[in-house]
Amino acid sequence: MILLKRIGASALRSAIPLFLSCLSATLLAAEEAKHMGVATCASSVCHGNASSKPDANILHSEYVIWGQDDPHAGAFRTLQSPQSAGIAEKLGIGRAEDAPVCLSCHSDFVAEKRRGPRFQLSDGVGCETCHGGAEKWLKPHTERGADHRNNIGNGLVALDRAPVKAKVCQGCHIGTDEKFASHDIMGAGHPRLQFELANYSAALPEHHRVDEDYRARKHVSDAVQLWSEGQVSAALNVVDGLLGARFAGQGMWPELAFFDCHACHQSMEPVNWEPRSASAGLAPGSIRLNDSALQMVSLLLQVRDAAAAQMWNDDLVALHLASTEGIDQVRRKAKDLQRTLIALKASLIDQPLTKKQAQKLAWNMVGYSRAGAFNDYMTAEQITMALNIMLRGDVAGSDEAYRAPLDALYNSLSNQHDFNVRVFRQAMDRLAGMRAAVKK
């Protein structure tokens, strides 16, 4: 069992393993180091070879893969587009490529004192944006006998660990108090942020090779682990935000980016509102908090600890009701959710989600969706991405059998402004029917 009663402060401290503290220290060390620039990785004998070397313990073409195929390399160039110029003009922040609010996620935006001689903001989201400032590990990591553990001690970010990867990726793709796509920014034309760690990781070109040598040196998280730990991290990001400065907003309104976009931004005809179990008590027309990550945690808890899941669901309903009362009331309820999440995050390190649990979770998702539990676009989006992971061949045992109904699910989400929950449920019916056929 994960949790049977509310965890107090002292019990909570003991529930968090030393491992998490070490990872936090590693991230802190990386944040203090100088960033030397992607050019320092680009030598053909290092990571800039035109083609991969099959017999080496690394590809040697990582820089080329990043530059040619990885969208992160073009993040700064995006700021020079007409769309970005229009957003910046509406916000009154000058040129997008000069504005810290844009550069914080579209470049390796570190303080000038932490920029090495070959560093360039125009390189976009480069090596050190994710792997950490290379000042102390650049030379040692190339030496004979270099050790991954020592590299981490020198400030290399341990991206092979799912909780660390989640924190790094979600820093921009979901946001923090320091860098955040606010309602003002989205109102000026910035796209709504969509993210799920496992699917987005799979969509990027790999610039490493997972072989026997790699497994001997580093930890390997499978897609199910990336999904589960990514969802817990995303949910923590939400509740930390509710407890932080960014939720307070300005004037009479809280920061509206914390709410479900489509609770307001939807067609007035036909009326599309339906009650939801997680937000029971909210009247039609209520501006509902975006709880999509919190819903995924509910599903995750159900396959690990039924008592904790019930407690979580009760707290989630209370959070939604608190949103009709005020910011202070929301924060009190968010504290309850935060305690559960920290304990769950610790338990997933010791006891990762198993394939059996993942399969049960997937079919729970299908069943609840067919029953009408999830009727908003943002939760349906997360459910679909989760099923894309859980129903893969290495998890469910029959990858191709579910491909067509999964495609139908994605098609039902093709237009967020015209989402029809009935079409979404019909695709879920197809998935359930295919499961019955596969079982035969």
C-alpha positions as CSV (number, residue, x, y, z in Angstrom):
1,M,0.0,0.0,0.0
2,I,1.2,3.5,-0.8
3,L,-0.9,5.6,1.5
4,L,-3.6,4.8,4.0
5,K,-3.9,8.1,5.8
6,R,-2.9,11.7,5.4
7,I,0.9,11.9,5.7
8,G,2.3,14.3,8.3
9,A,5.4,16.4,7.8
10,S,7.8,14.1,9.6
11,A,6.5,11.0,7.9
12,L,6.6,12.8,4.6
13,R,10.3,13.6,5.0
14,S,11.1,10.0,5.7
15,A,9.1,8.9,2.7
16,I,11.3,10.8,0.3
17,P,14.4,8.8,-0.5
18,L,17.9,10.2,-0.4
19,F,18.0,9.6,-4.1
20,L,15.6,12.5,-4.8
21,S,17.8,14.8,-2.7
22,C,20.8,13.8,-4.7
23,L,19.0,14.5,-7.9
24,S,18.0,18.0,-6.7
25,A,21.6,18.7,-5.7
26,T,22.7,17.6,-9.2
27,L,20.2,20.0,-10.9
28,L,21.4,22.8,-8.6
29,A,25.1,22.2,-9.5
30,A,24.1,22.3,-13.2
31,E,22.3,25.5,-12.7
32,E,25.4,27.2,-11.3
33,A,27.9,26.0,-13.9
34,K,29.0,28.0,-17.0
35,H,27.5,27.1,-20.3
36,M,30.2,26.6,-22.9
37,G,28.0,26.5,-26.1
38,V,27.0,23.8,-28.5
39,A,30.1,24.5,-30.6
40,T,32.2,22.8,-27.9
41,C,30.3,19.5,-28.7
42,A,30.5,19.8,-32.5
43,S,33.9,18.3,-33.2
44,S,33.8,15.3,-35.6
45,V,35.8,13.3,-33.0
46,C,33.2,14.1,-30.3
47,H,29.5,14.5,-31.2
48,G,29.7,16.2,-34.6
49,N,30.5,13.3,-36.9
50,A,28.5,13.3,-40.1
51,S,27.3,9.7,-39.5
52,S,26.9,7.4,-36.5
53,K,29.7,5.0,-35.6
54,P,28.2,1.6,-35.0
55,D,31.1,0.2,-33.0
56,A,31.6,3.1,-30.6
57,N,29.9,3.4,-27.2
58,I,28.3,6.6,-28.4
59,L,26.9,7.6,-31.8
60,H,29.4,10.5,-32.3
61,S,26.7,12.2,-34.5
62,E,24.6,13.6,-31.7
63,Y,25.2,17.3,-32.6
64,V,24.3,16.6,-36.3
65,I,21.1,14.8,-35.3
66,W,20.2,17.7,-33.0
67,G,21.0,20.3,-35.7
68,Q,19.2,18.6,-38.6
69,D,16.3,16.8,-37.0
70,D,15.5,18.0,-33.5
71,P,13.0,20.9,-33.4
72,H,14.7,22.2,-30.3
73,A,17.5,23.5,-32.5
74,G,15.1,25.8,-34.2
75,A,13.6,27.2,-31.0
76,F,15.3,30.6,-31.3
77,R,14.5,30.9,-35.0
78,T,10.8,30.6,-34.1
79,L,11.2,33.9,-32.3
80,Q,12.1,35.6,-35.6
81,S,8.9,34.5,-37.3
82,P,6.1,36.9,-38.2
83,Q,3.8,35.1,-35.7
84,S,6.3,35.7,-32.8
85,A,6.7,39.3,-33.9
86,G,3.0,39.7,-33.7
87,I,2.7,38.2,-30.3
88,A,5.6,40.4,-29.0
89,E,4.0,43.5,-30.4
90,K,0.7,42.8,-28.7
91,L,2.4,42.2,-25.4
92,G,4.5,45.3,-25.8
93,I,7.8,43.6,-25.0
94,G,9.9,44.6,-28.0
95,R,11.4,42.1,-30.3
96,A,10.6,38.5,-29.4
97,E,14.3,37.4,-29.9
98,D,15.4,40.0,-27.3
99,A,12.6,39.5,-24.7
100,P,13.5,37.4,-21.6
101,V,10.0,36.0,-21.3
102,C,10.4,34.4,-24.8
103,L,14.1,33.6,-24.5
104,S,13.6,31.7,-21.3
105,C,12.2,28.7,-23.2
106,H,13.3,29.4,-26.8
107,S,17.0,29.5,-26.0
108,D,19.6,28.4,-23.4
109,F,18.8,31.6,-21.4
110,V,21.4,31.7,-18.7
111,A,22.9,34.8,-17.1
112,E,25.7,36.5,-19.1
113,K,28.2,35.7,-16.4
114,R,27.5,32.0,-17.0
115,R,28.1,32.1,-20.8
116,G,31.4,30.7,-22.1
117,P,33.3,32.2,-25.1
118,R,31.6,30.0,-27.7
119,F,28.1,30.4,-26.2
120,Q,25.3,31.8,-28.5
121,L,21.7,32.4,-27.6
122,S,20.9,31.9,-31.3
123,D,21.8,28.2,-30.9
124,G,18.3,27.7,-29.5
125,V,17.6,25.0,-27.0
126,G,21.0,23.3,-27.2
127,C,23.0,20.6,-25.4
128,E,23.4,22.4,-22.1
129,T,19.8,23.6,-21.9
130,C,18.9,20.0,-21.0
131,H,22.3,18.4,-20.0
132,G,23.4,21.2,-17.8
133,G,26.3,23.7,-17.9
134,A,29.4,21.8,-19.1
135,E,32.0,24.0,-17.5
136,K,33.1,21.3,-15.0
137,W,32.3,18.1,-17.0
138,L,33.2,19.0,-20.6
139,K,36.8,17.9,-20.3
140,P,36.5,15.0,-17.8
141,H,33.7,13.3,-19.7
142,T,36.0,12.8,-22.8
143,E,38.9,11.3,-20.8
144,R,39.7,7.6,-20.8
145,G,37.9,5.9,-17.9
146,A,35.2,8.7,-17.7
147,D,32.4,7.6,-15.4
148,H,28.8,8.7,-15.7
149,R,28.5,9.0,-11.9
150,N,31.5,11.4,-11.8
151,N,30.1,13.4,-14.7
152,I,26.9,13.8,-12.8
153,G,28.9,14.9,-9.8
154,N,30.5,17.5,-12.0
155,G,27.1,18.9,-13.0
156,L,25.9,16.7,-15.9
157,V,22.1,16.4,-15.5
158,A,21.0,12.8,-15.0
159,L,18.4,12.8,-17.8
160,D,18.5,9.0,-17.8
161,R,16.4,9.3,-14.6
162,A,12.7,9.8,-15.4
163,P,12.0,12.2,-12.5
164,V,14.9,14.4,-13.6
165,K,14.0,14.3,-17.2
166,A,10.4,15.2,-16.3
167,K,11.5,18.2,-14.3
168,V,13.8,19.5,-17.1
169,C,11.3,19.0,-19.9
170,Q,8.3,20.3,-18.1
171,G,10.2,23.4,-17.0
172,C,9.3,24.8,-20.4
173,H,6.6,22.5,-21.8
174,I,4.4,23.1,-18.8
175,G,6.1,26.0,-17.0
176,T,7.4,27.2,-13.7
177,D,7.1,30.4,-11.7
178,E,10.2,31.7,-13.6
179,K,9.0,30.7,-17.1
180,F,5.4,30.4,-17.8
181,A,3.0,30.7,-20.8
182,S,0.5,32.9,-19.0
183,H,-3.1,33.6,-20.2
184,D,-1.8,37.0,-21.5
185,I,0.8,35.3,-23.6
186,M,-1.7,32.8,-25.0
187,G,-4.2,35.6,-25.5
188,A,-1.6,37.4,-27.7
189,G,-1.4,34.3,-29.9
190,H,1.0,31.8,-28.3
191,P,-0.3,28.2,-28.9
192,R,-1.8,26.3,-25.9
193,L,0.9,24.1,-24.3
194,Q,0.4,20.4,-24.8
195,F,2.8,17.9,-23.3
196,E,3.2,14.3,-22.2
197,L,6.7,13.1,-21.4
198,A,6.7,9.6,-22.9
199,N,5.0,10.4,-26.2
200,Y,7.0,13.6,-26.8
201,S,10.2,11.7,-25.9
202,A,9.4,9.0,-28.5
203,A,8.6,11.6,-31.1
204,L,12.1,13.2,-30.9
205,P,15.1,11.8,-32.9
206,E,17.2,9.7,-30.5
207,H,20.7,10.9,-30.1
208,H,21.8,8.0,-28.1
209,R,21.9,4.2,-28.6
210,V,20.4,2.0,-25.9
211,D,22.7,-1.1,-26.1
212,E,24.4,-3.3,-23.5
213,D,27.1,-0.7,-23.0
214,Y,24.6,2.0,-22.4
215,R,22.7,-0.1,-19.9
216,A,25.9,-0.8,-18.0
217,R,26.6,2.9,-17.7
218,K,23.2,4.5,-17.3
219,H,19.6,3.9,-16.0
220,V,17.0,3.1,-18.7
221,S,13.4,4.1,-18.1
222,D,10.8,2.4,-20.3
223,A,7.9,4.3,-21.8
224,V,5.5,3.2,-19.0
225,Q,7.9,4.7,-16.4
226,L,8.3,7.9,-18.3
227,W,4.5,8.2,-18.5
228,S,3.8,7.5,-14.9
229,E,6.6,9.6,-13.4
230,G,5.9,12.3,-16.0
231,Q,2.3,12.5,-14.9
232,V,3.1,12.7,-11.2
233,S,5.7,15.4,-12.0
234,A,3.1,17.3,-14.1
235,A,0.5,17.1,-11.3
236,L,3.1,18.4,-8.9
237,N,3.8,21.2,-11.3
238,V,0.1,22.1,-11.2
239,V,-0.3,22.1,-7.4
240,D,3.0,23.9,-6.9
241,G,1.8,26.5,-9.3
242,L,-1.5,26.8,-7.4
243,L,0.5,27.3,-4.2
244,G,3.0,29.7,-5.8
245,A,3.0,33.3,-7.0
246,R,1.9,32.7,-10.5
247,F,-1.6,31.6,-9.6
248,A,-2.5,34.8,-7.8
249,G,-2.5,36.7,-11.0
250,Q,-3.2,40.4,-11.0
251,G,-6.3,42.4,-10.2
252,M,-9.5,40.6,-9.5
253,W,-8.7,37.4,-11.5
254,P,-6.3,34.5,-10.7
255,E,-4.0,33.4,-13.5
256,L,-6.4,32.0,-16.0
257,A,-3.8,29.7,-17.6
258,F,-4.5,27.3,-14.7
259,F,-8.0,26.8,-15.9
260,D,-9.4,24.5,-18.6
261,C,-9.1,26.6,-21.8
262,H,-12.2,24.9,-23.3
263,A,-14.4,25.7,-20.4
264,C,-14.6,29.2,-22.1
265,H,-13.1,28.7,-25.5
266,Q,-15.8,26.6,-27.1
267,S,-18.7,27.0,-29.5
268,M,-21.8,28.5,-28.0
269,E,-23.9,26.2,-30.2
270,P,-24.7,23.4,-29.5
271,V,-24.3,23.5,-25.7
272,N,-21.6,21.0,-24.9
273,W,-21.6,21.0,-21.1
274,E,-21.9,17.8,-19.1
275,P,-21.3,17.1,-15.4
276,R,-18.1,15.5,-14.4
277,S,-17.5,13.3,-11.3
278,A,-14.2,15.0,-10.5
279,S,-15.7,18.5,-10.4
280,A,-19.0,17.5,-8.8
281,G,-20.9,20.5,-7.5
282,L,-19.7,22.9,-10.2
283,A,-22.7,24.5,-12.0
284,P,-22.9,24.8,-15.8
285,G,-20.8,27.8,-16.9
286,S,-18.3,27.4,-14.1
287,I,-14.7,28.1,-15.1
288,R,-13.1,24.8,-14.2
289,L,-9.5,24.3,-13.2
290,N,-7.5,22.3,-15.7
291,D,-7.3,19.0,-13.8
292,S,-6.1,16.7,-16.7
293,A,-2.8,15.8,-15.0
294,L,-4.6,15.4,-11.6
295,Q,-7.1,13.0,-13.3
296,M,-4.2,10.9,-14.6
297,V,-2.8,10.6,-11.1
298,S,-6.2,9.4,-9.9
299,L,-6.1,6.6,-12.5
300,L,-2.6,5.7,-11.6
301,L,-3.4,5.5,-7.9
302,Q,-6.4,3.2,-8.6
303,V,-4.1,0.4,-9.8
304,R,-1.7,0.8,-6.9
305,D,-3.7,1.8,-3.8
306,A,-7.5,2.0,-3.8
307,A,-7.7,3.8,-0.4
308,A,-5.2,6.5,-1.6
309,A,-7.2,6.8,-4.9
310,Q,-10.4,7.5,-3.0
311,M,-8.7,10.0,-0.8
312,W,-7.2,11.7,-3.8
313,N,-10.6,11.8,-5.6
314,D,-12.2,13.4,-2.5
315,D,-9.5,16.0,-2.4
316,L,-9.8,16.7,-6.1
317,V,-13.6,17.4,-5.7
318,A,-12.8,19.6,-2.8
319,L,-10.2,21.5,-4.9
320,H,-12.8,22.2,-7.6
321,L,-15.4,23.4,-5.0
322,A,-12.7,25.6,-3.5
323,S,-12.2,27.3,-6.8
324,T,-15.6,28.9,-6.5
325,E,-14.6,30.4,-3.1
326,G,-11.2,32.0,-3.5
327,I,-7.5,31.7,-4.0
328,D,-6.7,31.0,-0.3
329,Q,-9.3,28.1,-0.3
330,V,-7.8,26.6,-3.4
331,R,-4.3,26.7,-1.8
332,R,-5.5,24.9,1.3
333,K,-6.8,22.0,-0.8
334,A,-3.8,22.0,-3.1
335,K,-1.6,21.4,0.0
336,D,-3.5,18.1,0.6
337,L,-2.9,17.0,-3.0
338,Q,0.8,18.0,-2.8
339,R,1.4,15.7,0.1
340,T,0.0,12.7,-1.7
341,L,2.0,13.5,-4.8
342,I,5.3,13.7,-3.0
343,A,4.7,10.3,-1.4
344,L,3.6,8.8,-4.7
345,K,6.7,10.2,-6.5
346,A,8.9,8.5,-3.9
347,S,7.1,5.2,-4.2
348,L,7.4,5.1,-8.0
349,I,11.2,5.2,-7.7
350,D,11.2,2.1,-5.5
351,Q,8.3,0.4,-7.2
352,P,7.8,1.5,-10.8
353,L,4.5,0.9,-12.5
354,T,4.5,-2.7,-13.9
355,K,3.3,-3.8,-17.3
356,K,0.4,-5.7,-15.6
357,Q,-0.7,-2.5,-13.8
358,A,-0.2,-0.5,-17.0
359,Q,-2.6,-2.8,-18.9
360,K,-5.2,-2.6,-16.1
361,L,-4.8,1.2,-16.0
362,A,-5.3,1.4,-19.8
363,W,-8.6,-0.6,-19.8
364,N,-9.8,1.4,-16.8
365,M,-9.2,4.5,-18.9
366,V,-11.3,3.0,-21.7
367,G,-14.1,2.0,-19.4
368,Y,-14.3,5.3,-17.6
369,S,-14.2,7.2,-20.9
370,R,-17.1,5.1,-22.3
371,A,-19.1,5.8,-19.2
372,G,-18.7,9.5,-19.6
373,A,-16.2,10.3,-16.8
374,F,-13.9,12.3,-19.1
375,N,-15.8,14.8,-21.3
376,D,-13.3,17.7,-21.6
377,Y,-10.8,18.0,-24.4
378,M,-7.6,18.4,-22.3
379,T,-8.3,15.2,-20.3
380,A,-9.3,13.3,-23.4
381,E,-6.0,14.4,-25.0
382,Q,-4.0,13.0,-22.0
383,I,-6.0,9.8,-22.0
384,T,-5.3,9.3,-25.7
385,M,-1.6,9.8,-25.3
386,A,-1.5,7.5,-22.3
387,L,-3.3,4.7,-24.3
388,N,-0.8,5.2,-27.1
389,I,1.9,4.1,-24.6
390,M,-0.1,1.5,-22.7
391,L,-1.4,-0.4,-25.7
392,R,2.0,-0.7,-27.4
393,G,3.1,-4.2,-28.4
394,D,5.7,-4.4,-25.6
395,V,3.1,-3.7,-23.0
396,A,-0.2,-5.0,-24.3
397,G,1.2,-7.7,-26.6
398,S,-0.7,-6.7,-29.7
399,D,0.5,-3.4,-31.1
400,E,-1.1,-3.5,-34.6
401,A,-4.5,-4.7,-33.3
402,Y,-5.1,-1.4,-31.5
403,R,-3.6,0.9,-34.2
404,A,-6.8,1.7,-36.1
405,P,-9.0,2.5,-33.0
406,L,-6.1,4.6,-31.5
407,D,-6.0,6.5,-34.8
408,A,-9.7,7.1,-34.4
409,L,-9.1,8.5,-31.0
410,Y,-6.5,10.9,-32.3
411,N,-8.8,11.9,-35.1
412,S,-11.5,12.7,-32.6
413,L,-9.0,15.3,-31.1
414,S,-8.0,16.8,-34.5
415,N,-9.8,20.1,-33.8
416,Q,-9.8,21.3,-30.2
417,H,-12.3,24.0,-31.1
418,D,-14.8,21.5,-32.3
419,F,-14.4,18.6,-30.0
420,N,-17.3,16.2,-29.9
421,V,-17.1,13.9,-26.8
422,R,-19.6,11.5,-28.4
423,V,-17.1,10.8,-31.3
424,F,-14.4,10.3,-28.7
425,R,-16.5,7.7,-26.9
426,Q,-17.3,5.9,-30.1
427,A,-13.6,5.5,-30.7
428,M,-13.3,4.1,-27.1
429,D,-16.1,1.7,-28.0
430,R,-13.9,0.5,-31.0
431,L,-11.0,0.0,-28.6
432,A,-13.1,-2.1,-26.2
433,G,-14.4,-4.1,-29.2
434,M,-10.9,-4.8,-30.5
435,R,-9.9,-5.9,-27.0
436,A,-12.7,-8.5,-27.0
437,A,-11.6,-9.7,-30.5
438,V,-7.9,-10.0,-29.4
439,K,-8.9,-12.0,-26.3
440,K,-10.6,-14.5,-28.6
